């Protein structure tokens, strides 16, 4: 299979809770029950997630994404899907966010945290 990646992926684990989505007609809908996803990697263009649920390609999800404990409101479109024995894996293209998320992702994928850690001196 040919690799079509534009951006480097960096492993990252965080849970997402999704309450709302836009269907293929562009209508904003609410899930009957919140959907739980686990982010497994990030890139400048999107997120890799796993979940037990199944979702159609091209649906747009709306959620709060936490990168290094900083919350960002994100719109993402499901671009691809693979089914594994116990879970589904999806590729989400980030289509709506604020510029701070993009800058934060740029630093994060380079291995540079924007979070200042307190240094404890003896």
BELPERA-V576851 format. One record per run of one state. SS is the DSSP state (H for helix, E for strand, C for the rest). FROM is the first residue (numbers start at 0). LEN is the number of residues. Records with the same first field share a line. If there is no record, write none. Layout:
SS->FROM-LEN + FROM-LEN
This chain:
C->0-9 + 22-5 + 42-3 + 51-8 + 67-2 + 83-4 + 96-2 + 109-13
E->9-13 + 27-15 + 45-6 + 59-8 + 69-14 + 87-9
H->98-11
